[in-house]
Amino acid sequence: MSFLIGCASLDGAVEQGTQGVFLYAGMTAVCMVLSVALGYRAWYYRSGRQRFQAKLPLKELSDDEAELVAESWQKVLTDYDRIEKASQTIRDGELRQQLLTMQQIAANLLTYLEKHPQSISAARRFIDTYQDRAASMAEEYHELEKTGLDTDQVTETREHIKETLSSFDEAYEKEFERVLGEKLLDMDAELSVLQKTMEADGIHNASAGDGQPEAKEDGSLVKGIIDGLKPMTCRHDHAPVNRAGRKHPRRRAFRVAEELPAVMPQDLRSDVLKEKLIMSALAIFGGAIGAHKFYQGKTKWGILYLLFWWTAIPGIVGICEGVRYLFMPMDHFYTEYYRGNGR
């Protein structure tokens, strides 16, 4: 369709003479400029979207405490964005996957801190040590990648950075657990009182009658809450793995095996669905000019689509991609485009 329209317009312009050709060229240039501008603004809006509040309600805290909490909150957001940017620019797929795993845990922690600003002081070690160092090391790794050097010293430094970051997901979890510590103790005490009250009323735990353990081991409540908050990465094998998919928590493995898509957090479902519909619409209706590629931040592909907009190829490919986006399962779309799109 785009090809027929382009040919018809060009034939009409040639029949009208030099002025018609100039008019056709001018319209084409305007169309290209508008497409690039709109695509860039859409991509800028997407990449610059603020997922967390810039300022928190701190009326319950004293002025000094509020100032320290606000400063820590700004730092944690800045470092989060630094790691997010590094995960999109680092070429090493194994390290990029590890950073995405860390970001999933950090996003859940930040969501909790956003709702409970008074707990930010308990997360100071996470903010000042782990996340700060993770951001610095990720940026340093990217700088080493940009040098293009493969000398022994450069390679050793890069491997050392990967070795160090390989266990940061576990450190993130430990810090999240520590932040939740006081709340979990209160919950545990409340549950114990409730269970004793039920037993006094003659109500017993059904699991105890089935021969199953009546209580979980210490710390299982923490594990359950964190597991419920964060998206899991599943594997086809049943070997014990940690959050990054490694078979041993202390060994630097980064084995890339067949993986199921990460489970999409339910609180992001509306955002992912909106992103899915936007990309589908841009691909179906603007695929001939690469609108969906500009929106994804894939500028080179967008320019390539734009250069051949007058042929049928970009339009057909765009429609196919739009239909694919539209019918792609939500978890797959979340993994491949919403979170895993390394622009």
Disulfide bonds with the S-S distance in Angstrom:
none
